[in-house]
C-alpha cells in the first residue's frame, strides 16, 4: 500500500498526478477508460446537460478534479478523485459548500 499526503501529491509532476487518485491517503493507480467507457461518459454528460433546468449555476463537467479532506482517525485525511461526470451547483469563492467545506 502506497500512502501520500496532500503536500506529497502537490509535489508530483502533472503527468504523475493524472495517473492516480487518492482515497484517505492511499494511492490508487488509474488506467485510462476504454473507448466504450468514454462514449458512455460523454452520453451521460450530454444527457445531464439536456435535463438541467435553465439555472446557469448548475454545471455538468467531465474529468473534474475533486480534492477533499476527511477527518477520520488513522488516515491522512486527504482524498482526490477524478470522476467521469459531475453535476454541481456553483459556489462563489469564499462561499460554503454543502457539509461546511469552505471554497477558496
C-alpha positions as CSV (number, residue, x, y, z in Angstrom):
1,X,0.0,0.0,0.0
2,X,1.4,3.4,-1.0
3,X,0.5,6.4,1.2
4,X,0.7,10.1,0.2
5,X,-0.2,13.4,1.8
6,X,-1.7,16.4,0.1
7,X,1.7,18.0,0.1
8,X,3.2,14.9,-1.5
9,X,0.5,14.9,-4.1
10,X,1.1,18.5,-5.0
11,X,4.9,17.9,-5.4
12,X,4.2,15.2,-8.1
13,X,4.5,16.1,-11.8
14,X,1.3,16.8,-13.6
15,X,1.8,13.6,-15.6
16,X,2.1,11.6,-12.4
17,X,-1.0,13.3,-10.9
18,X,-3.1,12.3,-13.9
19,X,-2.3,8.6,-13.3
20,X,-3.5,8.3,-9.7
21,X,-6.4,9.0,-7.4
22,X,-6.1,9.2,-3.6
23,X,-8.5,7.8,-1.1
24,X,-7.8,8.5,2.6
25,X,-4.2,9.0,1.8
26,X,-3.9,5.7,-0.2
27,X,-2.7,5.9,-3.8
28,X,-4.9,4.2,-6.4
29,X,-3.4,3.8,-9.9
30,X,-5.9,4.6,-12.6
31,X,-5.9,3.5,-16.2
32,X,-7.5,5.5,-19.0
33,X,-11.0,4.4,-19.9
34,X,-11.7,2.4,-22.9
35,X,-13.4,3.9,-26.0
36,X,-16.7,2.4,-24.9
37,X,-16.2,3.9,-21.4
38,X,-15.5,7.3,-22.8
39,X,-18.6,7.2,-25.1
40,X,-20.8,6.3,-22.1
41,X,-19.3,9.2,-20.0
42,X,-19.9,11.6,-22.8
43,X,-23.5,10.5,-23.3
44,X,-24.2,10.8,-19.6
45,X,-22.8,14.3,-19.5
46,X,-24.9,15.2,-22.6
47,X,-28.0,13.7,-21.0
48,X,-27.4,15.6,-17.7
49,X,-26.9,18.8,-19.6
50,X,-30.1,18.3,-21.5
51,X,-32.0,17.6,-18.3
52,X,-30.7,20.5,-16.3
53,X,-33.1,23.3,-15.6
54,X,-32.4,26.8,-17.1
55,X,-30.4,27.6,-14.0
56,X,-27.0,28.9,-15.2
57,X,-25.4,28.0,-11.9
58,X,-25.9,24.2,-12.4
59,X,-22.9,22.8,-14.3
60,X,-22.1,19.4,-15.8
61,X,-18.4,18.8,-16.2
62,X,-16.3,15.8,-17.2
63,X,-12.9,14.7,-15.8
64,X,-13.3,17.1,-12.9
65,X,-10.6,17.2,-10.2
66,X,-12.1,16.8,-6.7
67,X,-9.9,17.4,-3.7
68,X,-11.5,16.9,-0.3
69,X,-10.5,16.2,3.2
70,X,-12.0,13.7,5.6
71,X,-11.5,13.9,9.3
72,X,-11.2,10.3,10.2
73,X,-8.9,8.6,12.7
74,X,-5.9,6.7,11.4
75,X,-5.9,8.3,7.9
76,X,-4.1,11.1,6.2
77,X,-7.5,12.7,5.7
78,X,-6.7,13.6,2.1
79,X,-8.6,12.3,-0.9
80,X,-8.5,13.2,-4.5
81,X,-10.9,11.8,-7.2
82,X,-11.4,12.4,-10.8
83,X,-15.0,11.2,-11.7
84,X,-16.0,10.9,-15.3
85,X,-19.1,13.2,-14.9
86,X,-20.0,15.6,-12.2
87,X,-23.2,17.7,-11.8
88,X,-22.8,20.5,-9.3
89,X,-24.2,23.9,-8.3
90,X,-21.9,26.9,-8.5
91,X,-20.5,28.1,-5.2
92,X,-19.0,31.6,-5.2
93,X,-15.4,31.9,-4.0
94,X,-15.4,32.3,-0.2
95,X,-18.8,30.5,0.0
96,X,-19.6,27.3,1.9
97,X,-20.3,24.0,0.2
98,X,-22.8,21.5,1.5
99,X,-21.3,19.9,4.5
100,X,-19.5,23.0,5.6
101,X,-16.4,22.9,3.3
102,X,-15.2,26.5,2.6
103,X,-14.4,27.2,-1.1
104,X,-11.3,29.4,-1.6
